[in-house]
Amino acid sequence: MPTSVVPWLVALRTGTVPVLAPANAAPVLVPAHAIGAPLDLRLAVAVVAGLLATLAMTGVMSLLSEGYVPPYVAASALFDETPGKVSRRQADAAHYAAGTLAGILFELLVVALETVRDATVATALVVGNVLTLSDLLATLLVVGFLYAFFAYVVFPRRGGRLYDDPERRERVRFHWLISATVYGVALLAAVVLLYAGLGLSALS
């Protein structure tokens, strides 16, 4: 087997992929989603990324007429109050807690997907040198969960008059879909940039 192929096989097995570089440049290994990092570090990064993504989502929610309805409805379930009696502080607490936990869920999903990949001896599919297919799938799962859990579990039970009004119900759901999608995109961006800051990304 040609010796030039060996680094690629090792990199694929360990979750890093060499980046094509000029012949006179030193080879570069891309740690796709910092696969070699310990779990505690990855979870810590996930907490920060989840918080940053929540901040980005909050900015978008403030521009939507029904954008901040979900935090109030979620807080009504958390604090056992009607949405109209929930304070802004309670809504913010529910909102940022959910966003932070969603960041942790993202990382745990990535770990689970990597475990399945390793068990099947599959290789890491790298996107843009800094993300794996596991990252993208985990993001889709998190966004889908955030949307579906609120829209079809929490909202019908705690939405009250907001849910009873068909026009507002669909508008709240649509605005929440936009917000959840923004969260997913911001989460991926935050993960990449945080790992770059730690020197564990191709962007470093």
Contact map, one row per residue, 1 for C-alpha under 8 A:
111011000000000000000000000000000000000000000000000000000000000000000000000000000000000000000000000000000000000000000000000000000000000000000000000000000000000000000000000000000000000000000000000000000000
111111000000000000000000000000000000000000000000000000000000000000000000000000000000000000000000000000000000000000000000000000000000000000000000000000000000000000000000000000000000000000000000000000000000
111111100000000000000000000000000000000000000000000000000000000000000000000000000000000000000000000000000000000000000000000000000000000000000000000000000000000000000000000000000000000000000000000000000000
011111110000000000000000000000000000000000000000000000000000000000000000000000000000000000000000000000000000000000000000000000000000000000000000000000000000000000000000000000000000000000000000000000000000
111111111000000000000000000000000000000000000000000000000000000000000000000000000000000000000000000000000000000000000000000000000000000000000000000000000000000000000000000000000000000000000000000000000000
111111111100000000000000000000000000000000000000000000000000000000000000000000000000000000000000000000000000000000000000000000000000000000000000000000000000000000000000000000000000000000000000000000000000
001111111110000001000000000000000000000000000000000000000000000000000000000000000000000000000000000000000000000000000000000000000000000000000000000000000000000000000000000000000000000000000000000000000000
000111111111000011000000000000000000000000000000000000000000000000000000000000000000000000000000000000000000000000000000000000000000000000000000000000000000000000000000000000000000000000000000000000000000
000011111111100000000000000000000000000000000000000000000000000000000000000000000000000000000000000000000000000000000000000000000000000000000000000000000000000000000000000000000000000000000000000000000000
000001111111110000000000000000000000000000000000000000000000000000000000000000000000000000000000000000000000000000000000000000000000000000000000000000000000000000000000000000000000000000000000000000000000
000000111111111111000000000010000000000000000000000000000000000000000000000000000000000000000000000000000000000000000000000000000000000000000000000000000000000000000000000000000000000000000000000000000000
000000011111111110000000000000000000000000000000000000000000000000000000000000000000000000000000000000000000000000000000001100000000000000000000000000000000000000000000000000000000000000000000000000000000
000000001111111100000000000000000000000000000000000000000000000000000000000000000000000000000000000000000000000000000000101100000000000000000000000000000000000000000000000000000000000000000000000000000000
000000000111111100000000000000000011000000000000000000000000000000000000000000000000000000000000000000000000000000000000000000000000000000000000000000000000000000000000000000000000000000000000000000000000
000000000011111110000000000000110011000000000000000000000000000000000000000000000000000000000000000000000000000000000000001100000000000000000000000000000000000000000000000000000000000000000000000000000000
000000000011111111000000000011110010000000000000000000000000000000000000000000000000000000000000000000000000000000000000000100000000000000000000000000000000000000000000000000000000000000000000000000000000
000000010011001111100000000011110000000000000000000000000000000000000000000000000000000000000000000000000000000000000000000001001000000000000000000000000000000000000000000000000000000000000000000000000000
000000110010000111110000001111000000000000000000000000000000000000000000000000000000000000000000000000000000000000000000000000000000000000000000000000000000000000000000000000000000000000000000000000000000
000000000000000011111000001111000000000000000000000000000000000000000000000000000000000000000000000000000000000000000000000000001000000000000000000000000000000000000000000000000000000000000000000000000000
000000000000000001111100001100000000000000000000000000000000000000000000000000000000000000000000000000000000000000000000000000000000000000000000000000000000000000000000000000000000000000000000000000000000
000000000000000000111110111100000000000000000000000000000000000000000000000000000000000000000000000000000000000000000000000000000000000000000000000000000000000000000000000000000000000000000000000000000000
000000000000000000011111100000000000000000000000000000000000000000000000000000000000000000000000000000000000000000000000000000000000000000000000000000000000000000000000000000000000000000000000000000000000
000000000000000000001111100000000000000000000000000000000000000000000000000000000000000000000000000000000000000000000000000000000000000000000000000000000000000000000000000000000000000000000000000000000000
000000000000000000000111110000000000000000000000000000000000000000000000000000000000000000000000000000000000000000000000000000000000000000000000000000000000000000000000000000000000000000000000000000000000
000000000000000000001111111000000000000000000000000000000000000000000000000000000000000000000000000000000000000000000000000000000000000000000000000000000000000000000000000000000000000000000000000000000000
000000000000000000001001111100000000000000000000000000000000000000000000000000000000000000000000000000000000000000000000000000000000000000000000000000000000000000000000000000000000000000000000000000000000
000000000000000001111000111110000000000000000000000000000000000000000000000000000000000000000000000000000000000000000000000000000000000000000000000000000000000000000000000000000000000000000000000000000000
000000000000000001111000011111000000000000000000000000000000000000000000000000000000000000000000000000000000000000000000000000000000000000000000000000000000000000000000000000000000000000000000000000000000
000000000010000111100000001111100000000000000000000000000000000000000000000000000000000000000000000000000000000000000000000000000000000000000000000000000000000000000000000000000000000000000000000000000100
000000000000000111100000000111110000000000000000000000000000000000000000000000000000000000000000000000000000000000000000000000001100000000000000000000000000000000000000000000000000000000000000000000001100
000000000000001110000000000011111111000000000000000000000000000000000000000000000000000000000000000000000000000000000000000000000100000000000000000000000000000000000000000000000000000000000000000000011100
000000000000001110000000000001111110000000000000000000000000000000000000000000000000000000000000000000000000000000000000000001001111000000000000000000000000000000000000000000000000000000000000000000001000
000000000000000000000000000000111110000000000000000000000000000000000000000000000000000000000000000000000000000000000000000000000111001000000000000000000000000000000000000000000000000000000011001000001000
000000000000000000000000000000111111100001000000000000000000000000000000000000000000000000000000000000000000000000000000000000000000000000000000000000000000000000000000000000000000000000000000001000011000
000000000000011100000000000000111111100000000000000000000000000000000000000000000000000000000000000000000000000000000000000000000000000000000000000000000000000000000000000000000000000000000000000000000000
000000000000011000000000000000100111110000000000000000000000000000000000000000000000000000000000000000000000000000000000000000000000000000000000000000000000000000000000000000000000000000000000000000000000
000000000000000000000000000000000111111011000000000000000000000000000000000000000000000000000000000000000000000000000000000000000000000000000000000000000000000000000000000000000000000000000000000000000000
000000000000000000000000000000000001111111000000000000000000000000000000000000000000000000000000000000000000000000000000000000000000000000000000000000000000000000000000000000000000000000000000000000000000
000000000000000000000000000000000000111111100000000000000000000000000000000000000000000000000000000000000000000000000000000000000000000000000000000000000000000000000000000000000000000000000000000000000000
000000000000000000000000000000000000011111110000000000000000000000000000000000000000000000000000000000000000000000000000000000000000000000000000000000000000000000000000000000000000000000000000000000000000
000000000000000000000000000000000000111111111000000000000000000000000000000000000000000000000000000000000000000000000000000000000000000000000000000000000000000000000000000000000000000000000000000000000000
000000000000000000000000000000000100111111111100000000000000000000000000000000000000000000000000000000000010000000000000000000000000000000000000000000000000000000000000000000000000000000000000000000000000
000000000000000000000000000000000000001111111110000000000000000000000000000000000000000000000000000000010010000000000000000000000000000000000000000000000000000000000000000000000000000000000000000000000000
000000000000000000000000000000000000000111111111000000000000000000000000000000000000000000000000000000000000000000000000000000000000000000000000000000000000000000000000000000000000000000000000000000000000
000000000000000000000000000000000000000011111111100000000000000000000000000000000000000000000000000000000000000000000000000000000000000000000000000000000000000000000000000000000000000000000010011000000000
000000000000000000000000000000000000000001111111110000000000000000000000000000000000000000000000000100110110000000000000000000000000000000000000000000000000000000000000000000000000000000000010000000000000
000000000000000000000000000000000000000000111111111000000000000000000000000000000000000000000000000110110000000000000000000000000000000000000000000000000000000000000000000000000000000000000000000000000000
000000000000000000000000000000000000000000011111111100000000000000000000000000000000000000000000000100100000000000000000000000000000000000000000000000000000000000000000000000000000000000000000000000000000
000000000000000000000000000000000000000000001111111110000000000000000000000000000000000000000000000100100000000000000000000000000000000000000000000000000000000000000000000000000000000000100110010000000000
000000000000000000000000000000000000000000000111111111000000000000000000000000000000000000000000001111110000000000000000000000000000000000000000000000000000000000000000000000000000000000100000000000000000
000000000000000000000000000000000000000000000011111111100000000000000000000000000000000000000001001100100000000000000000000000000000000000000000000000000000000000000000000000000000000000000000000000000000
000000000000000000000000000000000000000000000001111111110000000000000000000000000000000000000000000000000000000000000000000000000000000000000000000000000000000000000000000000000000000001100100000000000000
000000000000000000000000000000000000000000000000111111111000000000000000000000000000000000000000001000000000000000000000000000000000000000000000000000000000000000000000000000000000011101100100000000000000
000000000000000000000000000000000000000000000000011111111100000000000000000000000000000000000011001100000000000000000000000000000000000000000000000000000000000000000000000000000000001000000000000000000000
000000000000000000000000000000000000000000000000001111111110000000000000000000000000000000000000000000000000000000000000000000000000000000000000000000000000000000000000000000000000000000000000000000000000
000000000000000000000000000000000000000000000000000111111111000000000000000000000000000000000000000000000000000000000000000000000000000000000000000000000000000000000000000000000000011001000000000000000000
000000000000000000000000000000000000000000000000000011111111100000000000000000000000000000000000000000000000000000000000000000000000000000000000000000000000000000000000000000000011011001000000000000000000
000000000000000000000000000000000000000000000000000001111111110000010000000000000000000000000000000000000000000000000000000000000000000000000000000000000000000000000000000000000010000000000000000000000000
000000000000000000000000000000000000000000000000000000111111111000000000000000000000000000000000000000000000000000000000000000000000000000000000000000000000000000000000000000000000000000000000000000000000
000000000000000000000000000000000000000000000000000000011111111100100000000000000000000000000000000000000000000000000000000000000000000000000000000000000000000000000000000000000010010000000000000000000000
000000000000000000000000000000000000000000000000000000001111111101110000000000000000000000000000000000000000000000000000000000000000000000000000000000000000000000000000000000100010000000000000000000000000
000000000000000000000000000000000000000000000000000000000111111110110000000000000000000000000000000000000000000000000000000000000000000000000000000000000000000000000000000000000000000000000000000000000000
000000000000000000000000000000000000000000000000000000000011111110100000000000000000000000000000000000000000000000000000000000000000000000000000000000000000000000000000000000000000000000000000000000000000
000000000000000000000000000000000000000000000000000000000001111111110000000000000000000000000000000000000000000000000000000000000000000000000000000000000000000000000000000000100000000000000000000000000000
000000000000000000000000000000000000000000000000000000000000011111110000000000000000000000000000000000000000000000000000000000000000000000000000000000000000000000000000000000000000000000000000000000000000
000000000000000000000000000000000000000000000000000000000000100111111000000000000000000000000000000000000000000000000000000000000000000000000000000000000000000000000000001100100000000000000000000000000000
000000000000000000000000000000000000000000000000000000000001111111111100000000000000000000000000000000000000000000000000000000000000000000000000000000000000000000000000000100110010000000000000000000000000
000000000000000000000000000000000000000000000000000000000100110111111111000000000000000000000000000000000000000000000000000000000000000000000000000000000000000000000000000000000000000000000000000000000000
000000000000000000000000000000000000000000000000000000000000000001111111100000000000000000000000000000000000000000000000000000000000000000000000000000000000000000000000000100000000000000000000000000000000
000000000000000000000000000000000000000000000000000000000000000000111111110000000000000000000000000000000000000000000000000000000000000000000000000001000010000000000000000100010000000000000000000000000000
000000000000000000000000000000000000000000000000000000000000000000011111111000000000000000110110000000000000000000000000000000000000000000000000000000000000000000000000000000000000000000000000000000000000
000000000000000000000000000000000000000000000000000000000000000000011111111100000010011101100000000000000000000000000000000000000000000000000000000000000000000000000000000000000000000000000000000000000000
000000000000000000000000000000000000000000000000000000000000000000001111111110000110000000100000000000000000000000000000000000000000000000000000000000000110011000000000000000000000000000000000000000000000
000000000000000000000000000000000000000000000000000000000000000000000111111111000000000000100110000000000000000000000000000000000000000000000000000001000110010000000000000000000000000000000000000000000000
000000000000000000000000000000000000000000000000000000000000000000000011111111111010010001101110000000000000000000000000000000000000000000000000000000000000000000000000000000000000000000000000000000000000
000000000000000000000000000000000000000000000000000000000000000000000001111111111110010000000000000000000000000000000000000000000000000000000000000000000000010000000000000000000000000000000000000000000000
000000000000000000000000000000000000000000000000000000000000000000000000111111111000000000000000000000000000000000000000000000000000000000000000000000000100010000000000000000000000000000000000000000000000
000000000000000000000000000000000000000000000000000000000000000000000000011111110000000000000100000000000000000000000000000000000000000000000000000000000000000000000000000000000000000000000000000000000000
000000000000000000000000000000000000000000000000000000000000000000000000001111111000000001000000000000000000000000000000000000000000000000000000000000000000000000000000000000000000000000000000000000000000
000000000000000000000000000000000000000000000000000000000000000000000000001111111100000000000000000000000000000000000000000000000000000000000000000000000000000000000000000000000000000000000000000000000000
000000000000000000000000000000000000000000000000000000000000000000000000001110111110110000000000000000000000000000000000000000000000000000000000000000000000000000000000000000000000000000000000000000000000
000000000000000000000000000000000000000000000000000000000000000000000000100100011111110000000000000000000000000000000000000000000000000000000000000000000000010100000000000000000000000000000000000000000000
000000000000000000000000000000000000000000000000000000000000000000000001101100001111110000000000000000000000000000000000000000000000000000000000000000000000011100000000000000000000000000000000000000000000
000000000000000000000000000000000000000000000000000000000000000000000000000000000111110000000000000000000000000000000000000000000000000000000000000000000000000000000000000000000000000000000000000000000000
000000000000000000000000000000000000000000000000000000000000000000000000000000001111111000000000000000000000000000000000000000000000000000000000000000000000000000000000000000000000000000000000000000000000
000000000000000000000000000000000000000000000000000000000000000000000001001100001111111101100000000000000000000000000000000000000000000000000000000000000000000000000000000000000000000000000000000000000000
000000000000000000000000000000000000000000000000000000000000000000000001000000000000111111100000000000000000000000000000000000000000000000000000000000000000000000000000000000000000000000000000000000000000
000000000000000000000000000000000000000000000000000000000000000000000001000000000000011111110000000000000000000000000000000000000000000000000000000000000000000000000000000000000000000000000000000000000000
000000000000000000000000000000000000000000000000000000000000000000000000000000000000001111111000000000000000000000000000000000000000000000000000000000000000000000000000000000000000000000000000000000000000
000000000000000000000000000000000000000000000000000000000000000000000001001000100000011111111100000000000000000000000000000000000000000000000000000000000000000000000000000000000000000000000000000000000000
000000000000000000000000000000000000000000000000000000000000000000000011111000000000011111111110000000000000000000000000000000000000000000000000000000000000000000000000000000000000000000000000000000000000
000000000000000000000000000000000000000000000000000000000000000000000010000000000000000111111111000000000000000000000000000000000000000000000000000000000000000000000000000000000000000000000000000000000000
000000000000000000000000000000000000000000000000000000000000000000000000001000000000000011111111100000000000000000000000000000000000000000000000000000000000000000000000000000000000000000000000000000000000
000000000000000000000000000000000000000000000000000000000000000000000010011001000000000001111111110000000000000000000000000000000000000000000000000000000000000000000000000000000000000000000000000000000000
000000000000000000000000000000000000000000000000000001000000000000000010011000000000000000111111111000000000000000000000000000000000000000000000000000000000000000000000000000000000000000000000000000000000
000000000000000000000000000000000000000000000000001001000000000000000000000000000000000000011111111100000000000000000000000000000000000000000000000000000000000000000000000000000000000000000000000000000000
000000000000000000000000000000000000000000000000000000000000000000000000000000000000000000001111111110000000000000000000000000000000000000000000000000000000000000000000000000000000000000000000000000000000
000000000000000000000000000000000000000000000000000000000000000000000000000000000000000000000111111111000000000000000000000000000000000000000000000000000000000000000000000000000000000000000000000000000000
000000000000000000000000000000000000000000000000011011000000000000000000000000000000000000000011111111100000000000000000000000000000000000000000000000000000000000000000000000000000000000000000000000000000
000000000000000000000000000000000000000000000111111001000000000000000000000000000000000000000001111111110000000000000000000000000000000000000000000000000000000000000000000000000000000000000000000000000000
000000000000000000000000000000000000000000000010010000000000000000000000000000000000000000000000111111111000000000000000000000000000000000000000000000000000000000000000000000000000000000000000000000000000
000000000000000000000000000000000000000000000000010000000000000000000000000000000000000000000000011111111100000000000000000000000000000000000100010000000000000000000000000000000000000000000000000000000000
000000000000000000000000000000000000000000000111111000000000000000000000000000000000000000000000001111111110000000000000000000000000000000000000000000000000000000000000000000000000000000100000000000000000
000000000000000000000000000000000000000000100110010000000000000000000000000000000000000000000000000111111111000000000000000000000000000000000000000000000000000000000000000000000000000000000000000000000000
000000000000000000000000000000000000000000000000000000000000000000000000000000000000000000000000000011111111100000000000000000000000000000000100000000000000000000000000000000000000000000000000000000000000
000000000000000000000000000000000000000000000100000000000000000000000000000000000000000000000000000001111111110000000000000000000000000001100100000000000000000000000000000000000000000000000000000000000000
000000000000000000000000000000000000000001100100000000000000000000000000000000000000000000000000000000111111111000000000000000000000000001000000000000000000000000000000000000000000000000000000000000000000
000000000000000000000000000000000000000000000000000000000000000000000000000000000000000000000000000000011111111100000000000000000000000000000000000000000000000000000000000000000000000000000000000000000000
000000000000000000000000000000000000000000000000000000000000000000000000000000000000000000000000000000001111111110000000000000000000000001000000000000000000000000000000000000000000000000000000000000000000
000000000000000000000000000000000000000000000000000000000000000000000000000000000000000000000000000000000111111111000000000000000000011001000000000000000000000000000000000000000000000000000000000000000000
000000000000000000000000000000000000000000000000000000000000000000000000000000000000000000000000000000000011111111100000000000000000000000000000000000000000000000000000000000000000000000000000000000000000
000000000000000000000000000000000000000000000000000000000000000000000000000000000000000000000000000000000001111111110000000000000000000000000000000000000000000000000000000000000000000000000000000000000000
000000000000000000000000000000000000000000000000000000000000000000000000000000000000000000000000000000000000111111111000000000000000010001000000000000000000000000000000000000000000000000000000000000000000
000000000000000000000000000000000000000000000000000000000000000000000000000000000000000000000000000000000000011111111100000000000000010000000000000000000000000000000000000000000000000000000000000000000000
000000000000000000000000000000000000000000000000000000000000000000000000000000000000000000000000000000000000001111111110000000000000000000000000000000000000000000000000000000000000000000000000000000000000
000000000000000000000000000000000000000000000000000000000000000000000000000000000000000000000000000000000000000111111111000000000000000000000000000000000000000000000000000000000000000000000000000000000000
000000000000000000000000000000000000000000000000000000000000000000000000000000000000000000000000000000000000000011111111111100000000000000000000000000000000000000000000000000000000000000000000000000000000
000000000000000000000000000000000000000000000000000000000000000000000000000000000000000000000000000000000000000001111111111000000000000000000000000000000000000000000000000000000000000000000000000000000000
000000000000000000000000000000000000000000000000000000000000000000000000000000000000000000000000000000000000000000111111110000000000000000000000000000000000000000000000000000000000000000000000000000000000
000000000000000000000000000000000000000000000000000000000000000000000000000000000000000000000000000000000000000000011111110000000000000000000000000000000000000000000000000000000000000000000000000000000000
000000000000100000000000000000000000000000000000000000000000000000000000000000000000000000000000000000000000000000001111111000000000000000000000000000000000000000000000000000000000000000000000000000000000
000000000000000000000000000000000000000000000000000000000000000000000000000000000000000000000000000000000000000000001111111100000000000000000000000000000000000000000000000000000000000000000000000000000000
000000000001101000000000000000000000000000000000000000000000000000000000000000000000000000000000000000000000000000001100111110000000000000000000000000000000000000000000000000000000000000000000000000000000
000000000001101100000000000000000000000000000000000000000000000000000000000000000000000000000000000000000000000000001000011111000001100000000000000000000000000000000000000000000000000000000000000000000000
000000000000000000000000000000000000000000000000000000000000000000000000000000000000000000000000000000000000000000000000001111100001100000000000000000000000000000000000000000000000000000000000000000000000
000000000000000010000000000000010000000000000000000000000000000000000000000000000000000000000000000000000000000000000000000111111111100000000000000000000000000000000000000000000000000000000000000000000000
000000000000000000000000000000000000000000000000000000000000000000000000000000000000000000000000000000000000000000000000000011111111100000000000000000000000000000000000000000000000000000000000000000000000
000000000000000000000000000000000000000000000000000000000000000000000000000000000000000000000000000000000000000000000000000001111110000000000000000000000000000000000000000000000000000000000000000000000000
000000000000000010100000000001010000000000000000000000000000000000000000000000000000000000000000000000000000000000000000000001111110000000000000000000000000000000000000000000000000000000000000000000000100
000000000000000000000000000001111000000000000000000000000000000000000000000000000000000000000000000000000000000000000000000001111111000000000000000000000000000000000000000000000000000000000001000000001110
000000000000000000000000000000011000000000000000000000000000000000000000000000000000000000000000000000000000000000000000000001111111111100000000000000000000000000000000000000000000000000000001000000000000
000000000000000000000000000000011000000000000000000000000000000000000000000000000000000000000000000000000000000000000000000111100111111100000000000000000000000000000000000000000000000000000000000000000000
000000000000000000000000000000000000000000000000000000000000000000000000000000000000000000000000000000000000000000000000000111100011111110000000000000000000000000000000000000000000000000000000000000000000
000000000000000000000000000000000000000000000000000000000000000000000000000000000000000000000000000000000000010011000000000000000011111111000000000000000000000000000000000000000000000000000000000000000000
000000000000000000000000000000001000000000000000000000000000000000000000000000000000000000000000000000000000010000000000000000000011111111100000000000000000000000000000000000000000000000010000000000000000
000000000000000000000000000000000000000000000000000000000000000000000000000000000000000000000000000000000000000000000000000000000011111111110000000000000000000000000000000000000000000000000000000000000000
000000000000000000000000000000000000000000000000000000000000000000000000000000000000000000000000000000000000000000000000000000000000111111111000000000000000000000000000000000000000000000000000000000000000
000000000000000000000000000000000000000000000000000000000000000000000000000000000000000000000000000000000110110010000000000000000000011111111100000000000000000000000000000000000000000000000000000000000000
000000000000000000000000000000000000000000000000000000000000000000000000000000000000000000000000000000000100000000000000000000000000001111111110000000000000000000000000000000000000000100110000000000000000
000000000000000000000000000000000000000000000000000000000000000000000000000000000000000000000000000000000000000000000000000000000000000111111111000000000000000000000000000000000000000100000000000000000000
000000000000000000000000000000000000000000000000000000000000000000000000000000000000000000000000000000000000000000000000000000000000000011111111100000000000000000000000000000000000000000000000000000000000
000000000000000000000000000000000000000000000000000000000000000000000000000000000000000000000000000001001100000000000000000000000000000001111111110000000000000000000000000000000000000100000000000000000000
000000000000000000000000000000000000000000000000000000000000000000000000000000000000000000000000000000000000000000000000000000000000000000111111111000000000000000000000000000000001101100000000000000000000
000000000000000000000000000000000000000000000000000000000000000000000000000000000000000000000000000000000000000000000000000000000000000000011111111100000000000000000000000000000000000000000000000000000000
000000000000000000000000000000000000000000000000000000000000000000000000000000000000000000000000000000000000000000000000000000000000000000001111111110000000000000000000000000000000000000000000000000000000
000000000000000000000000000000000000000000000000000000000000000000000000000000000000000000000000000001000000000000000000000000000000000000000111111111000000000000000000000000000001000000000000000000000000
000000000000000000000000000000000000000000000000000000000000000000000000000000000000000000000000000000000000000000000000000000000000000000000011111111100000000000000000000010011001000000000000000000000000
000000000000000000000000000000000000000000000000000000000000000000000000000000000000000000000000000000000000000000000000000000000000000000000001111111111000000000000000000000000000000000000000000000000000
000000000000000000000000000000000000000000000000000000000000000000000000000000000000000000000000000000000000000000000000000000000000000000000000111111111100000000000000000000000000000000000000000000000000
000000000000000000000000000000000000000000000000000000000000000000000100010000000000000000000000000000000000000000000000000000000000000000000000011111111110000000000000000000000000000000000000000000000000
000000000000000000000000000000000000000000000000000000000000000000000000000000000000000000000000000000000000000000000000000000000000000000000000001111111111000000000000000010010000000000000000000000000000
000000000000000000000000000000000000000000000000000000000000000000000000000000000000000000000000000000000000000000000000000000000000000000000000000111111111000000000000000000000000000000000000000000000000
000000000000000000000000000000000000000000000000000000000000000000000000000000000000000000000000000000000000000000000000000000000000000000000000000111111111100000000000000000000000000000000000000000000000
000000000000000000000000000000000000000000000000000000000000000000000000110010000000000000000000000000000000000000000000000000000000000000000000000011111111111000000000000000000000000000000000000000000000
000000000000000000000000000000000000000000000000000000000000000000000100110000000000000000000000000000000000000000000000000000000000000000000000000001111111111000100000000000000000000000000000000000000000
000000000000000000000000000000000000000000000000000000000000000000000000000000000000000000000000000000000000000000000000000000000000000000000000000000111111111100100000000000000000000000000000000000000000
000000000000000000000000000000000000000000000000000000000000000000000000000000000000000000000000000000000000000000000000000000000000000000000000000000001111111100000000000000000000000000000000000000000000
000000000000000000000000000000000000000000000000000000000000000000000000110110000110000000000000000000000000000000000000000000000000000000000000000000000111111100000000000000000000000000000000000000000000
000000000000000000000000000000000000000000000000000000000000000000000000100000000010000000000000000000000000000000000000000000000000000000000000000000000111111111110000000000000000000000000000000000000000
000000000000000000000000000000000000000000000000000000000000000000000000000000000110000000000000000000000000000000000000000000000000000000000000000000000001111111110000000000000000000000000000000000000000
000000000000000000000000000000000000000000000000000000000000000000000000000000000000000000000000000000000000000000000000000000000000000000000000000000000000001111111000000000000000000000000000000000000000
000000000000000000000000000000000000000000000000000000000000000000000000000000000000000000000000000000000000000000000000000000000000000000000000000000000000001111111001100000000000000000000000000000000000
000000000000000000000000000000000000000000000000000000000000000000000000000000000000000000000000000000000000000000000000000000000000000000000000000000000011001111111101100000000000000000000000000000000000
000000000000000000000000000000000000000000000000000000000000000000000000000000000000000000000000000000000000000000000000000000000000000000000000000000000000001111111100100000000000000000000000000000000000
000000000000000000000000000000000000000000000000000000000000000000000000000000000000000000000000000000000000000000000000000000000000000000000000000000000000000011111111100000000000000000000000000000000000
000000000000000000000000000000000000000000000000000000000000000000000000000000000000000000000000000000000000000000000000000000000000000000000000000000000000000000111111110000000000000000000000000000000000
000000000000000000000000000000000000000000000000000000000000000000000000000000000000000000000000000000000000000000000000000000000000000000000000000000000000000000001111111000000000000000000000000000000000
000000000000000000000000000000000000000000000000000000000000000000000000000000000000000000000000000000000000000000000000000000000000000000000000000000000000000001101111111100000000000000000000000000000000
000000000000000000000000000000000000000000000000000000000000000000000000000000000000000000000000000000000000000000000000000000000000000000000000000000000000000001111111111110000000000000000000000000000000
000000000000000000000000000000000000000000000000000000000000000000000000000000000000000000000000000000000000000000000000000000000000000000000000000000000000000000000111111111000000000000000000000000000000
000000000000000000000000000000000000000000000000000000000000000001000000000000000000000000000000000000000000000000000000000000000000000000000000000000000000000000000011111111100000000000000000000000000000
000000000000000000000000000000000000000000000000000000000000000001101100000000000000000000000000000000000000000000000000000000000000000000000000000000000000000000000001111111110000000000000000000000000000
000000000000000000000000000000000000000000000000000000000000000000000000000000000000000000000000000000000000000000000000000000000000000000000000001000100000000000000000111111111000000000000000000000000000
000000000000000000000000000000000000000000000000000000000000000000000000000000000000000000000000000000000000000000000000000000000000000000000000000000000000000000000000011111111100000000000000000000000000
000000000000000000000000000000000000000000000000000000000000100101100000000000000000000000000000000000000000000000000000000000000000000000000000000000000000000000000000001111111110000000000000000000000000
000000000000000000000000000000000000000000000000000000000000000000100100000000000000000000000000000000000000000000000000000000000000000000000000001000100000000000000000000111111111000000000000000000000000
000000000000000000000000000000000000000000000000000000000000000000000000000000000000000000000000000000000000000000000000000000000000000000000000001000000000000000000000000011111111100000000000000000000000
000000000000000000000000000000000000000000000000000000000000000000000000000000000000000000000000000000000000000000000000000000000000000000000000000000000000000000000000000001111111110000000000000000000000
000000000000000000000000000000000000000000000000000000001101100000100000000000000000000000000000000000000000000000000000000000000000000000000000000000000000000000000000000000111111111000000000000000000000
000000000000000000000000000000000000000000000000000000001000000000000000000000000000000000000000000000000000000000000000000000000000000000000010011000000000000000000000000000011111111100000000000000000000
000000000000000000000000000000000000000000000000000000000000000000000000000000000000000000000000000000000000000000000000000000000000000000000010000000000000000000000000000000001111111110000000000000000000
000000000000000000000000000000000000000000000000000010011001000000000000000000000000000000000000000000000000000000000000000000000000000000000000000000000000000000000000000000000111111111000000000000000000
000000000000000000000000000000000000000000000000000011011000000000000000000000000000000000000000000000000000000000000000000000000000000000000010000000000000000000000000000000000011111111100000000000000000
000000000000000000000000000000000000000000000000000010000000000000000000000000000000000000000000000000000000000000000000000000000000000000110110000000000000000000000000000000000001111111110000000000000000
000000000000000000000000000000000000000000000000000000000000000000000000000000000000000000000000000000000000000000000000000000000000000000000000000000000000000000000000000000000000111111111000000000000000
000000000000000000000000000000000000000000000000000110011000000000000000000000000000000000000000000000000000000000000000000000000000000000000000000000000000000000000000000000000000011111111100000000000000
000000000000000000000000000000000000000000000000110110000000000000000000000000000000000000000000000000100000000000000000000000000000000000100000000000000000000000000000000000000000001111111110000000000000
000000000000000000000000000000000000000000000000000000000000000000000000000000000000000000000000000000000000000000000000000000000000001000100000000000000000000000000000000000000000000111111111000000000000
000000000000000000000000000000000000000000000000000000000000000000000000000000000000000000000000000000000000000000000000000000000000000000000000000000000000000000000000000000000000000011111111100000000000
000000000000000000000000000000000000000000000000100110000000000000000000000000000000000000000000000000000000000000000000000000000000000000000000000000000000000000000000000000000000000001111111110000000000
000000000000000000000000000000001000000000001100100000000000000000000000000000000000000000000000000000000000000000000000000000000000000000000000000000000000000000000000000000000000000000111111111000000000
000000000000000000000000000000001000000000000000000000000000000000000000000000000000000000000000000000000000000000000000000000000110000000000000000000000000000000000000000000000000000000011111111100001000
000000000000000000000000000000000000000000000000000000000000000000000000000000000000000000000000000000000000000000000000000000000000000000000000000000000000000000000000000000000000000000001111111110000010
000000000000000000000000000000000000000000001000100000000000000000000000000000000000000000000000000000000000000000000000000000000000000000000000000000000000000000000000000000000000000000000111111111000000
000000000000000000000000000000001100000000001000000000000000000000000000000000000000000000000000000000000000000000000000000000000000000000000000000000000000000000000000000000000000000000000011111111111000
000000000000000000000000000000000000000000000000000000000000000000000000000000000000000000000000000000000000000000000000000000000000000000000000000000000000000000000000000000000000000000000001111111111111
000000000000000000000000000000000000000000000000000000000000000000000000000000000000000000000000000000000000000000000000000000000000000000000000000000000000000000000000000000000000000000000000111111110001
000000000000000000000000000000000000000000000000000000000000000000000000000000000000000000000000000000000000000000000000000000000000000000000000000000000000000000000000000000000000000000000000011111111001
000000000000000000000000000000000000000000000000000000000000000000000000000000000000000000000000000000000000000000000000000000000000000000000000000000000000000000000000000000000000000000000000001111111001
000000000000000000000000000000100100000000000000000000000000000000000000000000000000000000000000000000000000000000000000000000000000000000000000000000000000000000000000000000000000000000000000001111111101
000000000000000000000000000001111100000000000000000000000000000000000000000000000000000000000000000000000000000000000000000000000100000000000000000000000000000000000000000000000000000000000001001101111111
000000000000000000000000000011100000000000000000000000000000000000000000000000000000000000000000000000000000000000000000000000001100000000000000000000000000000000000000000000000000000000000000000100011111
000000000000000000000000000000000000000000000000000000000000000000000000000000000000000000000000000000000000000000000000000000000100000000000000000000000000000000000000000000000000000000000000100100001111
000000000000000000000000000000000000000000000000000000000000000000000000000000000000000000000000000000000000000000000000000000000000000000000000000000000000000000000000000000000000000000000000000111111111
